[in-house]
């Protein structure tokens, strides 16, 4: 009997084959999740193969003395630590990657030494850390392809572990000698039962987690706590400060063939005669705390058909260690006055982009996989390489947020070099453009009032339209837009505002970049798409600097930007995201009429649906209890005997056999039923026929006699008292 119980305890402690298989699957999914990131892709199959081999090796040698294995694993851990320290010394600013690789090797080495169930649970715990790291590295929803299988495998593993822990505790008499022995095992799982239980449990947990996510306030200040890492990657040809746009590799102004995969405004020229619509592909994701326009390039010379950059001189900025400190250009003479705060932005490039560092204006630091950048006189940062897919860089800016009162008081004391460059207009500009500018701004008391009048005029009198055809007659592009077409792209609106302001004596310039994008409700990142490429205007105010203005209808006023990037409530994030995605398509008229109503009711619809799903899954989870196998009546009677004796202070020790315990109990309680019931137990466990009906009936009779004797002893004790 002692060997039998010892074998049960050992088997429960080492874990069943099913538990080991599901633990291995849990760990393997976490390995594939972390190695899906390109910085660990080379380790994907080698680590996964070694982990699978380690689990098989651990199962084969689970009951052997593995001293030599432990020595080899210790050497392997020391080697992994040495590699980690070497990588850390070579690049102390990018610790995330070597630390993750170190964790992967520790998980791999640990898989070769899993003799007990507690070691399997440690592997599951380590896999949780790997999944958390994978979630930190991911910037899109591809992580979900690993998360759901991992969660299911982890739930099945925990179900098996709970069942086996209960069986092992029941077979061993309980973990504490002072505790009353438990009832016979009731957590045995039937074949194929663990997966439905785990699936129902996982569904209920996800539904509850979804409700918590939707209705928990989110504080934007928590999203940026430290500067994100910038991994070292291979960089191609080094550029010397020029502008390269991968969408138009031939250079020029992009008028030859319009490319829907890239914006023609990211080059040395912008041609206002270009027509075409950009696709909706995500080009980059941005992690920051505020929604801002991401400025790319500034254009200062209007040619009559477009814009160009007049001054191509750049200054080299270098740094041996990150970050690279940036100095503002000559034309940003007031850019750093009254700096109040810093704004950190991290850009994750998803599609090839020009060698331009998109960022909020007044950038002062940049973290990137390089040791130098170029800055032009307009304070635009040009990189020595194009932004390829997978690149990451971080910019620290000092955003400028002047109040209307400050702009009203700015006055007209413009520096001479600002007027010389930013009032330029071509001689071919038709006079009626200047006449319109004087008509609009003639009654304005300040330049700021004049800017607002021109801005409002363009908002109300012209229509944003991406379906316009080519310019039907030669001539000035702004004149054609203002007096003939009266609708157009953002480039036409921004050009018209800049030209009208220049004609009124107010310095202005054209800017191209991206609008903030749409925050993803799950990742918390701003998704910037090709179609978010945009052009707007910057106007100079003495004592303040360059201030953004938005002349294109249906686009948010820059003064309204700067709000938190992440909505306060999770449901609000979902509502904004899907509203923005629906706005990108053209639904039927009847659908458009329902959108306002749907936007108001969507949060409550999601709330009600989530409650229903959670209730359904919890109810369904209740239909999958661990099936109780038929209980042997003799075992049940023996368990009742143990409970009776425990109340008398007699408890079976963990290593004590039933026969040894019967002898010890008879020395205190002289009842023949104890030895008889113990003999029936041994016959039921070791006999060829198991428990017979006669034995079951006899066991019940003996239990009844013992209970009657207990009641008699208690009554007799009261009489003597």
FIPARO-54786 format. One record per residue (C-alpha): residue number from 1; x, y, z; residue in one letter. Coordinates in steps of 0.25 Angstrom, whole numbers, plus 5000, padded with zeros to 4 digits. Layout:
R     i      u      v      w   aa
R   NUM      X      Y      Z    A
...
This chain:
R     i      u      v      w   aa
R     1   5000   5000   5000    X
R     2   5011   5010   5003    X
R     3   5018   5007   4990    X
R     4   5004   5009   4983    X
R     5   5002   5023   4990    X
R     6   5016   5027   4987    X
R     7   5014   5024   4973    X
R     8   5002   5033   4972    X
R     9   5008   5044   4979    X
R    10   5021   5044   4970    X
R    11   5012   5042   4957    X
R    12   5004   5054   4961    X
R    13   5016   5062   4965    X
R    14   5024   5060   4951    X
R    15   5012   5064   4943    X
R    16   5004   5055   4933    X
R    17   5008   5054   4918    X
R    18   4996   5063   4915    X
R    19   5000   5074   4924    X
R    20   5014   5074   4918    X
R    21   5009   5074   4904    X
R    22   5000   5086   4907    X
R    23   5011   5093   4915    X
R    24   5021   5091   4903    X
R    25   5010   5097   4894    X
R    26   5009   5109   4903    X
R    27   5024   5112   4903    X
R    28   5025   5110   4888    X
R    29   5014   5120   4885    X
R    30   5021   5130   4894    X
R    31   5034   5127   4886    X
R    32   5028   5129   4873    X
R    33   5021   5142   4878    X
R    34   5034   5149   4882    X
R    35   5042   5144   4870    X
R    36   5032   5149   4861    X
R    37   5039   5163   4863    X
R    38   5049   5164   4852    X
R    39   5060   5166   4862    X
R    40   5059   5152   4867    X
R    41   5055   5145   4854    X
R    42   5068   5138   4853    X
R    43   5065   5131   4866    X
R    44   5051   5126   4863    X
R    45   5053   5112   4858    X
R    46   5066   5109   4866    X
R    47   5060   5113   4879    X
R    48   5046   5106   4876    X
R    49   5053   5093   4872    X
R    50   5062   5093   4885    X
R    51   5050   5096   4894    X
R    52   5042   5084   4888    X
R    53   5055   5075   4889    X
R    54   5056   5080   4903    X
R    55   5042   5076   4907    X
R    56   5044   5062   4901    X
R    57   5057   5060   4908    X
R    58   5051   5065   4921    X
R    59   5040   5054   4920    X
R    60   5050   5043   4917    X
R    61   5059   5046   4928    X
R    62   5049   5051   4939    X
R    63   5052   5040   4949    X
R    64   5067   5039   4947    X
R    65   5078   5046   4954    X
R    66   5082   5057   4944    X
R    67   5094   5063   4951    X
R    68   5102   5064   4939    X
R    69   5090   5070   4932    X
R    70   5089   5081   4942    X
R    71   5104   5084   4941    X
R    72   5103   5086   4926    X
R    73   5091   5095   4928    X
R    74   5098   5103   4938    X
R    75   5110   5105   4928    X
R    76   5099   5109   4918    X
R    77   5093   5119   4927    X
R    78   5107   5125   4929    X
R    79   5110   5126   4914    X
R    80   5096   5133   4912    X
R    81   5100   5143   4923    X
R    82   5113   5145   4916    X
R    83   5107   5148   4903    X
R    84   5097   5157   4909    X
R    85   5108   5165   4916    X
R    86   5116   5166   4903    X
R    87   5104   5172   4896    X
R    88   5101   5181   4907    X
R    89   5115   5187   4907    X
R    90   5115   5189   4892    X
R    91   5102   5196   4892    X
R    92   5097   5201   4906    X
R    93   5086   5209   4900    X
R    94   5078   5198   4894    X
R    95   5076   5188   4905    X
R    96   5063   5182   4901    X
R    97   5068   5173   4890    X
R    98   5080   5166   4897    X
R    99   5071   5165   4910    X
R   100   5060   5158   4902    X
R   101   5070   5149   4895    X
R   102   5076   5145   4909    X
R   103   5062   5142   4914    X
R   104   5059   5133   4902    X
R   105   5072   5125   4905    X
R   106   5068   5123   4919    X
R   107   5055   5118   4915    X
R   108   5061   5108   4905    X
R   109   5071   5103   4916    X
R   110   5061   5102   4926    X
R   111   5052   5093   4917    X
R   112   5063   5082   4918    X
R   113   5061   5080   4933    X
R   114   5046   5079   4936    X
R   115   5045   5067   4946    X
R   116   5033   5072   4954    X
R   117   5020   5079   4952    X
R   118   5025   5092   4959    X
R   119   5036   5093   4948    X
R   120   5025   5092   4937    X
R   121   5018   5104   4944    X
R   122   5031   5112   4945    X
R   123   5032   5110   4930    X
R   124   5018   5115   4928    X
R   125   5021   5127   4937    X
R   126   5033   5130   4928    X
R   127   5025   5129   4916    X
R   128   5016   5140   4922    X
R   129   5028   5149   4923    X
R   130   5031   5146   4908    X
R   131   5017   5149   4904    X
R   132   5018   5162   4911    X
R   133   5031   5166   4904    X
R   134   5025   5162   4891    X
R   135   5013   5171   4894    X
R   136   5022   5183   4897    X
R   137   5030   5181   4883    X
R   138   5017   5179   4875    X
R   139   5011   5191   4868    X
R   140   4999   5185   4861    X
R   141   4989   5174   4863    X
R   142   4997   5163   4858    X
R   143   5000   5160   4872    X
R   144   4986   5155   4873    X
R   145   4989   5143   4865    X
R   146   4998   5138   4876    X
R   147   4991   5143   4888    X
R   148   4978   5135   4886    X
R   149   4985   5122   4884    X
R   150   4994   5125   4895    X
R   151   4983   5128   4905    X
R   152   4975   5116   4901    X
R   153   4988   5107   4903    X
R   154   4991   5114   4916    X
R   155   4976   5112   4921    X
R   156   4977   5097   4917    X
R   157   4990   5095   4924    X
R   158   4984   5102   4937    X
R   159   4972   5093   4936    X
R   160   4981   5080   4935    X
R   161   4990   5085   4946    X
R   162   4978   5088   4956    X
R   163   4972   5074   4953    X
R   164   4985   5067   4956    X
R   165   4989   5075   4968    X
R   166   4975   5071   4974    X
R   167   4978   5057   4971    X
R   168   4992   5057   4976    X
R   169   4987   5064   4989    X
R   170   4976   5054   4991    X
R   171   4985   5042   4989    X
R   172   4996   5047   4998    X
R   173   4986   5050   5010    X
R   174   4987   5065   5009    X
R   175   4999   5074   5010    X
R   176   4998   5076   5025    X
R   177   4998   5065   5035    X
R   178   4989   5073   5044    X
R   179   4978   5074   5033    X
R   180   4967   5064   5032    X
R   181   4969   5055   5020    X
R   182   4961   5060   5008    X
R   183   4950   5052   5001    X
R   184   4954   5043   4990    X
R   185   4959   5050   4977    X
R   186   4947   5057   4969    X
R   187   4955   5065   4959    X
R   188   4959   5054   4949    X
R   189   4957   5059   4935    X
R   190   4951   5051   4924    X
R   191   4958   5050   4910    X
R   192   4955   5063   4902    X
R   193   4949   5070   4914    X
R   194   4960   5080   4917    X
R   195   4959   5088   4904    X
R   196   4944   5091   4905    X
R   197   4946   5095   4920    X
R   198   4958   5104   4916    X
R   199   4951   5110   4904    X
R   200   4939   5114   4912    X
R   201   4947   5120   4924    X
R   202   4956   5128   4913    X
R   203   4943   5133   4907    X
R   204   4938   5138   4920    X
R   205   4951   5144   4924    X
R   206   4952   5151   4911    X
R   207   4938   5157   4912    X
R   208   4940   5162   4926    X
R   209   4954   5168   4921    X
R   210   4947   5175   4910    X
R   211   4937   5181   4919    X
R   212   4948   5186   4928    X
R   213   4956   5191   4916    X
R   214   4943   5199   4910    X
R   215   4939   5206   4923    X
R   216   4953   5208   4930    X
R   217   4958   5223   4929    X
R   218   4971   5224   4922    X
R   219   4981   5234   4926    X
R   220   4990   5239   4914    X
R   221   5001   5242   4923    X
R   222   5004   5228   4926    X
R   223   5007   5224   4912    X
R   224   5021   5231   4910    X
R   225   5029   5228   4922    X
R   226   5043   5225   4916    X
R   227   5049   5227   4902    X
R   228   5046   5215   4894    X
R   229   5057   5207   4888    X
R   230   5063   5209   4874    X
R   231   5068   5196   4869    X
R   232   5081   5196   4861    X
R   233   5078   5191   4847    X
R   234   5086   5191   4834    X
R   235   5086   5204   4826    X
R   236   5088   5205   4811    X
R   237   5094   5216   4804    X
R   238   5098   5229   4812    X
R   239   5091   5242   4807    X
R   240   5098   5255   4808    X
R   241   5086   5264   4811    X
R   242   5078   5263   4799    X
R   243   5063   5259   4798    X
R   244   5060   5245   4793    X
R   245   5046   5240   4791    X
R   246   5044   5225   4789    X
R   247   5031   5227   4782    X
R   248   5037   5236   4772    X
R   249   5051   5230   4770    X
R   250   5054   5238   4757    X
R   251   5053   5251   4764    X
R   252   5047   5263   4758    X
R   253   5033   5268   4763    X
R   254   5025   5255   4761    X
R   255   5017   5260   4749    X
R   256   5020   5249   4740    X
R   257   5012   5238   4746    X
R   258   5004   5239   4759    X
R   259   5008   5228   4769    X
R   260   4996   5225   4779    X
R   261   5006   5218   4788    X
R   262   5014   5231   4792    X
R   263   5012   5246   4793    X
R   264   5018   5255   4782    X
R   265   5019   5266   4793    X
R   266   5031   5259   4799    X
R   267   5041   5264   4790    X
R   268   5049   5277   4786    X
R   269   5036   5282   4778    X
R   270   5021   5282   4779    X
R   271   5014   5283   4766    X
R   272   4999   5288   4767    X
R   273   4995   5282   4754    X
R   274   4997   5267   4759    X
R   275   4984   5259   4761    X
R   276   4982   5246   4767    X
R   277   4977   5239   4780    X
R   278   4986   5233   4790    X
R   279   4982   5219   4795    X
R   280   4978   5216   4810    X
R   281   4990   5207   4814    X
R   282   4997   5210   4827    X
R   283   5010   5216   4825    X
R   284   5015   5218   4840    X
R   285   5010   5217   4854    X
R   286   5012   5228   4865    X
R   287   5013   5226   4880    X
R   288   5011   5239   4887    X
R   289   5002   5246   4897    X
R   290   4996   5257   4887    X
R   291   4990   5258   4874    X
R   292   4998   5267   4865    X
R   293   5002   5269   4850    X
R   294   5015   5262   4846    X
R   295   5023   5272   4838    X
R   296   5032   5267   4827    X
R   297   5036   5279   4818    X
R   298   5035   5294   4817    X
R   299   5034   5301   4803    X
R   300   5037   5316   4802    X
R   301   5037   5319   4787    X
R   302   5024   5320   4779    X
R   303   5026   5318   4764    X
R   304   5012   5320   4759    X
R   305   5010   5305   4756    X
R   306   5015   5300   4769    X
R   307   5025   5301   4780    X
R   308   5040   5298   4782    X
R   309   5051   5299   4793    X
R   310   5060   5310   4790    X
R   311   5071   5308   4800    X
R   312   5077   5294   4800    X
R   313   5088   5296   4809    X
R   314   5089   5288   4821    X
R   315   5096   5287   4834    X
R   316   5102   5274   4839    X
R   317   5099   5270   4854    X
R   318   5106   5258   4860    X
R   319   5106   5250   4873    X
R   320   5115   5239   4878    X
R   321   5103   5234   4886    X
R   322   5089   5237   4885    X
R   323   5082   5246   4885    X
R   324   5086   5256   4874    X
R   325   5084   5270   4879    X
R   326   5077   5279   4868    X
R   327   5079   5294   4866    X
R   328   5068   5302   4860    X
R   329   5070   5308   4846    X
R   330   5072   5323   4843    X
R   331   5057   5325   4840    X
R   332   5052   5320   4853    X
R   333   5058   5331   4861    X
R   334   5047   5331   4871    X
R   335   5045   5316   4871    X
R   336   5051   5314   4885    X
R   337   5045   5325   4893    X
R   338   5036   5322   4905    X
R   339   5038   5307   4903    X
R   340   5029   5301   4913    X
R   341   5029   5286   4911    X
R   342   5035   5274   4903    X
R   343   5027   5265   4894    X
R   344   5032   5251   4891    X
R   345   5028   5244   4878    X
R   346   5033   5230   4874    X
R   347   5030   5227   4859    X
R   348   5029   5212   4855    X
R   349   5031   5212   4839    X
R   350   5022   5202   4832    X
R   351   5024   5206   4818    X
R   352   5036   5212   4811    X
R   353   5037   5227   4813    X
R   354   5046   5239   4809    X
R   355   5059   5242   4817    X
R   356   5051   5252   4825    X
R   357   5049   5251   4840    X
R   358   5034   5254   4841    X
R   359   5032   5261   4855    X
R   360   5025   5272   4862    X
R   361   5032   5286   4859    X
R   362   5043   5291   4868    X
R   363   5050   5277   4869    X
R   364   5062   5278   4879    X
R   365   5066   5263   4880    X
R   366   5065   5251   4871    X
R   367   5068   5236   4874    X
R   368   5071   5228   4862    X
R   369   5080   5216   4857    X
R   370   5091   5226   4853    X
R   371   5101   5236   4857    X
R   372   5098   5248   4849    X
R   373   5086   5256   4842    X
R   374   5085   5269   4834    X
R   375   5076   5281   4837    X
R   376   5072   5291   4827    X
R   377   5069   5306   4830    X
R   378   5055   5302   4831    X
R   379   5058   5293   4843    X
R   380   5054   5281   4835    X
R   381   5062   5268   4839    X
R   382   5068   5261   4827    X
R   383   5073   5247   4830    X
R   384   5085   5240   4823    X
R   385   5077   5229   4819    X
R   386   5062   5227   4814    X
R   387   5052   5222   4825    X
R   388   5050   5207   4821    X
R   389   5040   5198   4826    X
R   390   5043   5194   4841    X
R   391   5051   5206   4844    X
R   392   5048   5213   4858    X
R   393   5052   5227   4862    X
R   394   5049   5236   4873    X
R   395   5048   5251   4873    X
R   396   5047   5261   4885    X
R   397   5040   5274   4881    X
R   398   5036   5287   4888    X
R   399   5022   5289   4882    X
R   400   5018   5304   4880    X
R   401   5004   5307   4885    X
R   402   5002   5322   4885    X
R   403   4989   5328   4890    X
R   404   4980   5337   4881    X
R   405   4983   5348   4890    X
R   406   4998   5346   4888    X
R   407   4996   5346   4873    X
R   408   4988   5358   4874    X
R   409   4999   5366   4881    X
R   410   5010   5361   4871    X
R   411   5010   5373   4863    X
R   412   5017   5375   4849    X
R   413   5032   5376   4853    X
R   414   5036   5366   4844    X
R   415   5051   5363   4842    X
R   416   5057   5367   4829    X
R   417   5061   5353   4824    X
R   418   5047   5348   4827    X
R   419   5041   5358   4818    X
R   420   5051   5356   4807    X
R   421   5048   5341   4806    X
R   422   5034   5339   4811    X
R   423   5027   5350   4803    X
R   424   5032   5345   4789    X
R   425   5022   5344   4778    X
R   426   5024   5342   4763    X
R   427   5023   5353   4754    X
R   428   5013   5345   4746    X
R   429   5003   5345   4757    X
R   430   4989   5351   4752    X
R   431   4986   5364   4758    X
R   432   4972   5360   4763    X
R   433   4979   5351   4773    X
R   434   4985   5363   4780    X
R   435   4972   5370   4779    X
R   436   4964   5359   4786    X
R   437   4975   5359   4797    X
R   438   4973   5374   4799    X
R   439   4958   5372   4799    X
R   440   4959   5361   4810    X
R   441   4969   5367   4819    X
R   442   4967   5382   4817    X
R   443   4958   5384   4830    X
R   444   4967   5375   4838    X
R   445   4973   5382   4851    X
R   446   4984   5372   4852    X
R   447   4991   5362   4844    X
R   448   4985   5351   4852    X
R   449   4971   5356   4849    X
R   450   4975   5356   4834    X
R   451   4980   5342   4835    X
R   452   4966   5338   4841    X
R   453   4958   5345   4831    X
R   454   4966   5338   4819    X
R   455   4965   5325   4826    X
R   456   4950   5326   4828    X
R   457   4948   5331   4814    X
R   458   4954   5318   4808    X
R   459   4947   5309   4818    X
R   460   4933   5315   4814    X
R   461   4934   5319   4799    X
R   462   4942   5307   4794    X
R   463   4940   5292   4794    X
R   464   4950   5280   4797    X
R   465   4949   5271   4785    X
R   466   4958   5259   4782    X
R   467   4951   5256   4769    X
R   468   4955   5269   4761    X
R   469   4961   5267   4747    X
R   470   4974   5274   4741    X
R   471   4975   5289   4740    X
R   472   4967   5292   4727    X
R   473   4975   5304   4723    X
R   474   4990   5309   4725    X
R   475   4992   5320   4735    X
R   476   4995   5322   4750    X
R   477   4990   5310   4758    X
R   478   4985   5318   4770    X
R   479   4977   5328   4761    X
R   480   4971   5316   4754    X
R   481   4967   5310   4767    X
R   482   4961   5323   4773    X
R   483   4953   5328   4761    X
R   484   4951   5316   4752    X
R   485   4951   5303   4759    X
R   486   4947   5307   4773    X
R   487   4949   5293   4778    X
R   488   4962   5285   4780    X
R   489   4972   5277   4788    X
R   490   4979   5282   4801    X
R   491   4991   5287   4793    X
R   492   4981   5297   4785    X
R   493   4975   5302   4798    X
R   494   4989   5303   4805    X
R   495   4995   5310   4793    X
R   496   4983   5320   4792    X
R   497   4984   5324   4807    X
R   498   4999   5326   4806    X
R   499   4999   5334   4793    X
R   500   4987   5343   4798    X
R   501   4995   5345   4811    X
R   502   5007   5349   4804    X
R   503   5000   5358   4795    X
R   504   4994   5365   4808    X
R   505   5009   5366   4813    X
R   506   5008   5355   4823    X
R   507   5020   5345   4823    X
R   508   5014   5331   4820    X
R   509   5020   5317   4814    X
R   510   5015   5304   4810    X
R   511   5017   5291   4819    X
R   512   5015   5277   4815    X
R   513   5014   5265   4824    X
R   514   5004   5256   4831    X
R   515   4991   5259   4839    X
R   516   4991   5252   4853    X
R   517   4984   5239   4848    X
R   518   4974   5231   4856    X
R   519   4977   5225   4869    X
R   520   4975   5210   4869    X
R   521   4967   5206   4881    X
R   522   4975   5194   4885    X
R   523   4989   5197   4882    X
R   524   4988   5212   4886    X
R   525   4996   5216   4874    X
R   526   4993   5226   4864    X
R   527   4991   5220   4850    X
R   528   4996   5229   4839    X
R   529   4992   5225   4825    X
R   530   4996   5229   4812    X
R   531   4983   5237   4810    X
R   532   4987   5245   4822    X
R   533   4998   5252   4814    X
R   534   4994   5267   4815    X
R   535   4998   5281   4812    X
R   536   4996   5293   4821    X
R   537   5001   5307   4824    X
R   538   5011   5313   4834    X
R   539   5010   5328   4837    X
R   540   5021   5336   4844    X
R   541   5017   5345   4856    X
R   542   5028   5354   4862    X
R   543   5032   5350   4875    X
R   544   5025   5337   4874    X
R   545   5030   5329   4862    X
R   546   5024   5321   4851    X
R   547   5009   5316   4855    X
R   548   5001   5306   4847    X
R   549   4988   5309   4841    X
R   550   4978   5299   4833    X
R   551   4971   5305   4821    X
R   552   4965   5292   4816    X
R   553   4951   5290   4820    X
R   554   4947   5277   4828    X
R   555   4961   5277   4834    X
R   556   4963   5280   4849    X
R   557   4968   5294   4852    X
R   558   4983   5293   4857    X
R   559   4978   5301   4869    X
R   560   4969   5289   4873    X
R   561   4980   5279   4872    X
R   562   4989   5276   4884    X
R   563   4978   5268   4891    X
R   564   4981   5255   4897    X
R   565   4985   5244   4886    X
R   566   4977   5233   4894    X
R   567   4963   5236   4897    X
R   568   4959   5235   4912    X
R   569   4950   5223   4911    X
R   570   4952   5211   4903    X
R   571   4938   5211   4897    X
R   572   4941   5225   4892    X
R   573   4953   5220   4885    X
R   574   4946   5209   4878    X
R   575   4935   5219   4874    X
R   576   4945   5229   4868    X
R   577   4953   5218   4861    X
R   578   4941   5212   4854    X
R   579   4935   5226   4851    X
R   580   4948   5230   4844    X
R   581   4949   5217   4836    X
R   582   4935   5218   4832    X
R   583   4937   5232   4827    X
R   584   4948   5227   4818    X
R   585   4938   5220   4810    X
R   586   4926   5225   4803    X
R   587   4913   5217   4808    X
R   588   4899   5218   4802    X
R   589   4891   5230   4806    X
R   590   4882   5222   4816    X
R   591   4894   5217   4823    X
R   592   4900   5231   4824    X
R   593   4887   5235   4831    X
R   594   4889   5225   4841    X
R   595   4903   5228   4845    X
R   596   4900   5239   4855    X
R   597   4890   5231   4862    X
R   598   4900   5219   4862    X
R   599   4911   5227   4867    X
R   600   4903   5231   4880    X
R   601   4897   5217   4883    X
R   602   4910   5209   4879    X
R   603   4916   5210   4893    X
R   604   4903   5205   4900    X
R   605   4901   5194   4889    X
R   606   4915   5189   4891    X
R   607   4913   5189   4906    X
R   608   4900   5181   4905    X
R   609   4906   5171   4895    X
R   610   4918   5169   4904    X
R   611   4909   5166   4916    X
R   612   4901   5156   4908    X
R   613   4914   5149   4903    X
R   614   4920   5149   4917    X
R   615   4907   5143   4923    X
R   616   4906   5133   4912    X
R   617   4920   5128   4913    X
R   618   4919   5127   4928    X
R   619   4906   5119   4927    X
R   620   4913   5110   4917    X
R   621   4925   5109   4926    X
R   622   4916   5103   4936    X
R   623   4912   5092   4927    X
R   624   4926   5087   4927    X
R   625   4929   5083   4942    X
R   626   4940   5073   4944    X
R   627   4932   5060   4943    X
R   628   4933   5052   4956    X
R   629   4936   5037   4953    X
R   630   4928   5027   4961    X
R   631   4932   5027   4975    X
R   632   4936   5013   4981    X
R   633   4926   5011   4993    X
R   634   4938   5005   5001    X
R   635   4947   5017   4998    X
R   636   4935   5026   5002    X
R   637   4933   5019   5015    X
R   638   4948   5019   5018    X
R   639   4948   5034   5016    X
R   640   4936   5035   5026    X
R   641   4944   5027   5036    X
R   642   4956   5036   5035    X
R   643   4947   5048   5037    X
R   644   4942   5042   5050    X
R   645   4955   5039   5055    X
R   646   4960   5053   5052    X
R   647   4950   5058   5061    X
R   648   4956   5049   5072    X
R   649   4970   5055   5069    X
R   650   4975   5044   5061    X
R   651   4980   5048   5047    X
R   652   4987   5039   5037    X
R   653   5001   5044   5034    X
R   654   5005   5047   5019    X
R   655   5014   5035   5018    X
R   656   5006   5025   5027    X
R   657   4999   5013   5021    X
R   658   4984   5010   5024    X
R   659   4989   4997   5032    X
R   660   4999   5005   5040    X
R   661   4989   5016   5043    X
R   662   4978   5005   5047    X
R   663   4988   4999   5057    X
R   664   4991   5013   5063    X
R   665   4976   5016   5064    X
R   666   4972   5003   5071    X
R   667   4982   5006   5082    X
R   668   4974   5019   5085    X
R   669   4960   5015   5080    X
R   670   4957   5000   5082    X
R   671   4947   4997   5071    X
R   672   4948   4985   5062    X
R   673   4941   4992   5051    X
R   674   4954   5000   5048    X
R   675   4962   4988   5045    X
R   676   4951   4981   5037    X
R   677   4948   4994   5029    X
R   678   4963   4995   5026    X
R   679   4964   4981   5021    X
R   680   4952   4984   5012    X
R   681   4959   4996   5006    X
R   682   4972   4987   5003    X
R   683   4963   4977   4996    X
R   684   4956   4987   4988    X
R   685   4969   4994   4984    X
R   686   4978   4982   4981    X
R   687   4968   4970   4979    X
R   688   4965   4965   4966    X
R   689   4950   4968   4966    X
R   690   4951   4982   4973    X
R   691   4940   4986   4981    X
R   692   4928   4976   4982    X
R   693   4914   4979   4986    X
R   694   4915   4971   4998    X
R   695   4928   4978   5002    X
R   696   4921   4991   5000    X
R   697   4909   4987   5008    X
R   698   4918   4983   5019    X
R   699   4926   4996   5019    X
R   700   4913   5004   5020    X
R   701   4909   4995   5032    X
R   702   4923   4997   5039    X
R   703   4922   5012   5037    X
R   704   4908   5013   5042    X
R   705   4913   5005   5055    X
R   706   4924   5015   5056    X
R   707   4915   5027   5055    X
R   708   4906   5021   5066    X
R   709   4917   5018   5075    X
R   710   4922   5032   5073    X
R   711   4908   5037   5077    X
R   712   4907   5028   5089    X
R   713   4921   5032   5094    X
R   714   4917   5047   5093    X
R   715   4904   5044   5101    X
R   716   4911   5036   5111    X
R   717   4921   5047   5113    X
R   718   4910   5057   5115    X
R   719   4904   5048   5126    X
R   720   4917   5047   5133    X
R   721   4920   5062   5132    X
